[in-house]
Amino acid sequence: MPKKPEAVVESFEKSIYAPVYFLCGDEPFFIDEITSHLEGKLLAEAEKSFNQTVFYGRDVSIAQVLEAAKQFPFMGDRRLVLIKEAQDLADFRRDKGKSLLEEYIKNPVPSSVVCFAYKKKLDSRTKFFSALDKYAVLVNSIKIYNNQVPQWVSKYARQKKLQITDKATFLLSEHIGNDLSRVSRELDKIKLAIGEQLIDDKVIEQQVGISKDYNLFELQDAIAIRDKEKGFKIISFLANNSKANPIIPVIGFLYSFFSKLLIVSQSNLVDKSALARKLGVRDFALKSYLIANQNYKLDQLKYILRALLEADLAIKGINASLKEKEILKELFFKVFIK
């Protein structure tokens, strides 16, 4: 079974390193985290000029990588051979290149740490995948779901010794979505700006550049109470500022909200904390769903969810007849007028 990125990072903290790492998947954040650790901490600064080699996939062959890996360290205990953007290695499209790597990982040089940063999914049905899983440390870096982002934000903030409120976590998560690289950059930037002060929703609005009145958090509140005037102002603002507020995350946010609202409408749970856990939201965020549940009937929810799926297809160019801005505004009328 492929290793989880967190398990590999934990092994690094115990100074445990394997001869070969193959990092693959569609979430670059974890791949970058592992490669950054190896590049920054495996070797002392004085050793790097002799014992650290960094390649880029488009510029190198497997044979060149393995030649570097087979060299012994000079005035040190380890060598690091790091292949960034390994998905661009032409050899991975040829059986010969894969065979060369398979041969090496079965009998690697113990004093070398070789790491491939392959920022694409790897077919788990192949012989190559099986060999990597058996003889190397294979890491599958998978994108997390949007509803897992708040928990990830809280964990990352703790690692950075930052305190963040639930509302700030929600606002940041809903604004950026599951782009973990961007989320981490924003939190790192906030730490530089305010140090270890408490991060609340006002800090997020100021530092991340989220409008105080026109954001997804305010849109959710407007939808919940069916405030058409406020909702239209926010939708219009988002549509007219699509560079800062890409439409796909907005549609994803709306779909998530109404999907959870459908669960609330069908739930018999009386305990609010239990209902919040079932939805995957913090207790403070449950209020919007309970209010909205009074204002939307089951047939309305089904109609809106269908409209959101159609909007998603239109954005992706399927049955598209409207521009992005108009798709978002049309959604507003389907949400509020139905």
C-alpha positions as a printed NumPy array, in Angstrom:
array([[  0.   ,   0.   ,   0.   ],
       [  1.283,   3.506,  -0.822],
       [  2.373,   5.553,   2.187],
       [  0.48 ,   8.612,   3.349],
       [  2.457,  11.874,   3.076],
       [  2.026,  12.52 ,   6.801],
       [  3.669,   9.194,   7.656],
       [  6.701,  10.036,   5.522],
       [  7.071,  13.48 ,   7.135],
       [  6.866,  11.863,  10.579],
       [  9.647,   9.422,   9.639],
       [ 11.816,  12.37 ,   8.549],
       [ 11.324,  13.961,  11.964],
       [ 12.795,  10.751,  13.447],
       [ 15.713,  10.941,  10.966],
       [ 14.509,   7.815,   9.168],
       [ 15.205,   7.94 ,   5.423],
       [ 14.694,   5.339,   2.701],
       [ 16.91 ,   4.861,  -0.386],
       [ 14.127,   5.627,  -2.901],
       [ 10.969,   7.746,  -2.74 ],
       [  8.437,   8.004,  -5.535],
       [  5.918,  10.784,  -4.881],
       [  2.918,  10.845,  -7.194],
       [ -0.633,  12.179,  -7.279],
       [ -2.741,  15.23 ,  -8.084],
       [ -2.067,  17.179,  -4.85 ],
       [  1.24 ,  19.049,  -5.274],
       [  1.294,  20.431,  -1.716],
       [  2.323,  17.154,  -0.049],
       [  4.848,  16.371,  -2.794],
       [  6.418,  19.811,  -2.347],
       [  6.421,  19.405,   1.439],
       [  8.413,  16.162,   1.25 ],
       [ 10.862,  17.376,  -1.393],
       [ 11.407,  20.653,   0.504],
       [ 12.297,  18.731,   3.644],
       [ 14.782,  16.516,   1.809],
       [ 16.325,  19.445,  -0.034],
       [ 16.552,  21.603,   3.051],
       [ 17.344,  19.228,   5.892],
       [ 18.777,  15.905,   4.737],
       [ 22.27 ,  17.335,   4.279],
       [ 24.204,  20.032,   6.091],
       [ 24.831,  23.165,   4.027],
       [ 28.54 ,  22.35 ,   3.689],
       [ 27.688,  18.928,   2.169],
       [ 25.195,  20.077,  -0.444],
       [ 27.672,  21.248,  -3.069],
       [ 29.282,  17.768,  -3.11 ],
       [ 26.424,  15.424,  -2.308],
       [ 23.174,  16.999,  -3.532],
       [ 22.028,  16.777,  -7.154],
       [ 18.756,  18.277,  -8.359],
       [ 17.406,  17.327, -11.778],
       [ 14.305,  18.396, -13.699],
       [ 12.438,  15.68 , -15.556],
       [ 12.442,  17.369, -18.948],
       [ 16.25 ,  17.691, -18.89 ],
       [ 17.377,  14.232, -17.801],
       [ 17.115,  10.502, -18.475],
       [ 16.668,   7.628, -16.031],
       [ 20.213,   6.482, -16.861],
       [ 21.617,   9.881, -15.808],
       [ 19.578,   9.828, -12.607],
       [ 20.807,   6.36 , -11.699],
       [ 24.395,   7.272, -12.537],
       [ 24.184,  10.059,  -9.971],
       [ 22.45 ,   7.756,  -7.482],
       [ 25.232,   5.16 ,  -7.718],
       [ 27.942,   7.631,  -6.758],
       [ 29.177,   7.445,  -3.192],
       [ 29.011,  10.482,  -0.891],
       [ 32.076,  12.691,  -0.605],
       [ 33.048,  13.677,   2.931],
       [ 29.642,  12.718,   4.268],
       [ 27.28 ,   9.827,   4.944],
       [ 24.565,  10.446,   2.331],
       [ 23.862,  11.68 ,  -1.182],
       [ 20.566,  13.236,  -2.271],
       [ 19.345,  12.883,  -5.838],
       [ 16.116,  14.805,  -6.351],
       [ 14.122,  14.735,  -9.578],
       [ 11.603,  17.582,  -9.716],
       [  8.734,  17.539, -12.242],
       [  9.507,  13.85 , -12.767],
       [  6.287,  13.466, -14.773],
       [  8.196,  15.155, -17.622],
       [ 10.775,  12.364, -17.759],
       [ 10.49 ,  10.922, -21.257],
       [ 11.768,   7.56 , -19.992],
       [  8.549,   6.99 , -18.044],
       [  6.803,   6.624, -21.394],
       [  9.165,   3.823, -22.376],
       [  9.472,   0.303, -20.976],
       [ 13.277,   0.494, -20.997],
       [ 13.347,   3.502, -18.671],
       [ 10.903,   1.898, -16.253],
       [ 12.892,  -1.354, -16.312],
       [ 16.112,   0.488, -15.437],
       [ 14.448,   2.09 , -12.426],
       [ 12.865,  -1.211, -11.351],
       [ 16.276,  -2.867, -11.399],
       [ 17.766,  -0.094,  -9.268],
       [ 15.056,  -0.012,  -6.598],
       [ 15.492,  -3.764,  -6.039],
       [ 19.113,  -3.147,  -5.06 ],
       [ 19.589,   0.568,  -4.313],
       [ 22.762,   2.21 ,  -3.065],
       [ 22.15 ,   2.516,   0.716],
       [ 24.046,   5.804,   1.051],
       [ 21.887,   7.556,  -1.587],
       [ 18.4  ,   9.002,  -1.132],
       [ 16.687,   9.242,  -4.514],
       [ 13.362,  11.077,  -4.727],
       [ 11.087,  11.392,  -7.754],
       [  8.504,  14.211,  -7.549],
       [  5.955,  12.966, -10.085],
       [  3.047,  15.425, -10.031],
       [  0.512,  13.258, -11.769],
       [ -1.561,  10.224, -10.924],
       [  0.132,   6.892, -11.557],
       [ -1.907,   3.953, -12.822],
       [ -2.135,   1.535,  -9.898],
       [ -2.89 ,  -1.392, -12.23 ],
       [  0.58 ,  -1.404, -13.796],
       [  3.571,  -3.615, -13.054],
       [  5.623,  -0.425, -12.572],
       [  3.293,   0.8  ,  -9.787],
       [  3.488,  -2.596,  -8.061],
       [  7.291,  -2.589,  -8.201],
       [  7.481,   0.904,  -6.71 ],
       [  5.044,  -0.074,  -3.984],
       [  7.092,  -3.183,  -3.12 ],
       [ 10.678,  -1.926,  -3.3  ],
       [ 10.493,   1.877,  -2.8  ],
       [  8.553,   4.27 ,  -0.595],
       [  5.584,   5.072,  -2.828],
       [  3.553,   8.085,  -1.742],
       [  0.146,   8.779,  -3.255],
       [ -0.626,  12.473,  -2.783],
       [ -4.389,  12.809,  -3.193],
       [ -6.422,  16.015,  -3.25 ],
       [ -8.64 ,  16.327,  -0.201],
       [-12.353,  17.074,  -0.483],
       [-13.625,  20.604,   0.114],
       [-15.396,  19.53 ,   3.3  ],
       [-12.033,  18.337,   4.692],
       [-10.315,  21.685,   4.149],
       [-11.387,  23.367,   7.448],
       [ -9.913,  20.482,   9.464],
       [ -6.716,  20.67 ,   7.396],
       [ -6.506,  24.454,   7.93 ],
       [ -6.848,  24.017,  11.696],
       [ -4.117,  21.358,  11.725],
       [ -1.755,  23.424,   9.567],
       [ -2.324,  26.477,  11.769],
       [ -1.423,  24.446,  14.868],
       [  1.772,  23.247,  13.195],
       [  2.675,  26.876,  12.523],
       [  1.794,  27.806,  16.128],
       [ -1.103,  29.958,  14.965],
       [ -4.487,  30.366,  16.635],
       [ -7.424,  30.665,  14.247],
       [-11.143,  30.996,  14.982],
       [-13.713,  28.627,  13.516],
       [-15.273,  31.445,  11.489],
       [-11.886,  32.453,  10.06 ],
       [-11.171,  28.817,   9.182],
       [-14.511,  28.533,   7.417],
       [-14.062,  31.808,   5.532],
       [-10.577,  30.907,   4.305],
       [-11.642,  27.382,   3.348],
       [-14.702,  28.483,   1.428],
       [-12.868,  31.305,  -0.338],
       [ -9.918,  29.223,  -1.564],
       [-11.269,  25.66 ,  -1.592],
       [ -8.949,  22.646,  -1.643],
       [ -5.938,  24.392,  -3.196],
       [ -3.703,  23.529,  -0.231],
       [ -0.634,  25.233,  -1.662],
       [ -2.518,  28.527,  -1.811],
       [ -4.114,  28.04 ,   1.615],
       [ -0.703,  27.392,   3.178],
       [  0.807,  30.431,   1.424],
       [ -1.98 ,  32.646,   2.745],
       [ -1.479,  31.393,   6.316],
       [  2.293,  31.812,   6.03 ],
       [  1.755,  35.35 ,   4.739],
       [ -0.605,  36.131,   7.636],
       [  1.954,  34.863,  10.152],
       [  4.57 ,  37.194,   8.675],
       [  2.13 ,  40.098,   8.849],
       [  0.685,  39.669,  12.343],
       [  2.989,  37.196,  14.087],
       [  1.245,  34.783,  16.436],
       [ -1.826,  36.925,  17.107],
       [ -5.271,  35.339,  16.932],
       [ -6.512,  35.007,  13.348],
       [-10.195,  35.907,  13.163],
       [-12.487,  36.558,  10.194],
       [-11.475,  40.242,  10.082],
       [ -7.796,  39.26 ,   9.692],
       [ -8.74 ,  36.875,   6.864],
       [-10.733,  39.591,   5.109],
       [ -7.884,  42.097,   5.39 ],
       [ -4.91 ,  39.846,   4.659],
       [ -6.415,  37.559,   2.013],
       [ -8.259,  40.326,   0.237],
       [-11.782,  39.033,   0.797],
       [-14.48 ,  41.667,   0.628],
       [-16.067,  42.254,   4.025],
       [-19.567,  42.332,   2.552],
       [-19.232,  40.333,  -0.664],
       [-17.898,  36.88 ,   0.105],
       [-19.166,  33.304,   0.173],
       [-19.798,  33.429,   3.916],
       [-22.14 ,  36.403,   3.466],
       [-23.705,  34.735,   0.415],
       [-24.56 ,  31.676,   2.5  ],
       [-26.266,  33.855,   5.086],
       [-28.237,  35.681,   2.367],
       [-29.322,  32.389,   0.816],
       [-30.358,  30.997,   4.2  ],
       [-32.746,  33.86 ,   4.955],
       [-33.709,  34.316,   1.276],
       [-32.498,  37.926,   1.239],
       [-32.786,  38.478,  -2.53 ],
       [-31.379,  42.011,  -2.536],
       [-28.247,  41.106,  -0.584],
       [-27.847,  37.859,  -2.507],
       [-28.038,  39.62 ,  -5.87 ],
       [-25.447,  42.209,  -4.812],
       [-23.016,  39.473,  -3.748],
       [-23.592,  37.342,  -6.865],
       [-23.11 ,  40.412,  -9.088],
       [-19.905,  41.324,  -7.262],
       [-18.529,  37.782,  -7.623],
       [-19.517,  37.633, -11.295],
       [-17.88 ,  40.985, -12.042],
       [-14.706,  40.05 , -10.153],
       [-14.259,  36.529, -11.476],
       [-10.454,  36.755, -11.485],
       [-10.405,  36.957,  -7.693],
       [-13.511,  34.77 ,  -7.367],
       [-13.357,  31.987,  -9.992],
       [-16.817,  30.686, -10.833],
       [-16.088,  26.964, -10.39 ],
       [-15.346,  27.248,  -6.635],
       [-18.471,  29.427,  -6.265],
       [-20.612,  26.742,  -7.892],
       [-18.861,  24.105,  -5.783],
       [-19.632,  26.119,  -2.648],
       [-23.306,  26.452,  -3.576],
       [-23.578,  22.76 ,  -4.422],
       [-21.997,  21.835,  -1.09 ],
       [-24.397,  24.121,   0.793],
       [-27.555,  22.814,  -0.873],
       [-26.404,  19.175,  -0.696],
       [-25.969,  19.554,   3.059],
       [-29.275,  21.392,   3.288],
       [-30.933,  18.408,   1.602],
       [-29.431,  16.176,   4.313],
       [-30.813,  18.496,   7.006],
       [-34.266,  18.419,   5.43 ],
       [-34.277,  14.613,   5.53 ],
       [-32.626,  14.221,   8.944],
       [-34.435,  13.333,  12.139],
       [-31.507,  14.306,  14.367],
       [-32.495,  16.582,  17.245],
       [-29.022,  16.98 ,  18.739],
       [-27.426,  19.96 ,  16.969],
       [-23.852,  18.834,  17.57 ],
       [-24.659,  15.41 ,  16.098],
       [-26.223,  17.083,  13.07 ],
       [-23.171,  19.326,  12.628],
       [-20.907,  16.264,  12.709],
       [-23.093,  14.519,  10.144],
       [-22.788,  17.533,   7.818],
       [-19.075,  17.943,   8.47 ],
       [-19.452,  21.558,   9.644],
       [-18.584,  23.39 ,  12.846],
       [-21.395,  24.003,  15.331],
       [-21.393,  27.763,  14.661],
       [-22.032,  27.175,  10.931],
       [-25.081,  24.988,  11.581],
       [-27.284,  28.011,  12.232],
       [-27.44 ,  28.915,   8.528],
       [-28.597,  25.409,   7.619],
       [-31.307,  25.377,  10.282],
       [-32.615,  28.761,   9.116],
       [-32.467,  27.744,   5.454],
       [-34.312,  24.524,   6.248],
       [-37.312,  26.665,   7.154],
       [-37.161,  28.551,   3.862],
       [-36.604,  25.839,   1.253],
       [-38.901,  22.932,   0.452],
       [-37.72 ,  19.569,  -0.813],
       [-38.782,  20.2  ,  -4.413],
       [-36.922,  23.525,  -4.383],
       [-33.733,  21.862,  -3.187],
       [-33.911,  19.223,  -5.911],
       [-34.515,  21.894,  -8.552],
       [-31.591,  24.026,  -7.314],
       [-29.183,  21.071,  -7.156],
       [-30.135,  20.12 , -10.708],
       [-29.556,  23.736, -11.812],
       [-26.115,  23.704, -10.158],
       [-25.143,  20.512, -11.982],
       [-26.257,  22.095, -15.274],
       [-24.215,  25.22 , -14.484],
       [-21.164,  23.066, -13.74 ],
       [-21.525,  21.342, -17.116],
       [-21.975,  24.709, -18.852],
       [-18.77 ,  26.047, -17.287],
       [-16.957,  22.989, -18.597],
       [-18.241,  23.704, -22.103],
       [-21.073,  21.162, -22.21 ],
       [-24.367,  22.596, -23.454],
       [-22.885,  26.059, -22.947],
       [-24.758,  29.025, -24.401],
       [-24.02 ,  31.686, -21.764],
       [-20.863,  33.424, -20.599],
       [-19.533,  32.659, -17.119],
       [-20.871,  35.902, -15.684],
       [-24.364,  35.176, -17.008],
       [-24.284,  31.573, -15.759],
       [-23.737,  32.827, -12.218],
       [-26.501,  35.42 , -12.46 ],
       [-28.914,  32.868, -13.919],
       [-28.132,  30.635, -10.95 ],
       [-29.172,  33.45 ,  -8.626],
       [-32.649,  33.538, -10.125],
       [-32.985,  29.745,  -9.938],
       [-31.975,  29.806,  -6.266],
       [-34.173,  32.71 ,  -5.185],
       [-37.068,  32.776,  -7.613],
       [-38.038,  29.093,  -7.703]])
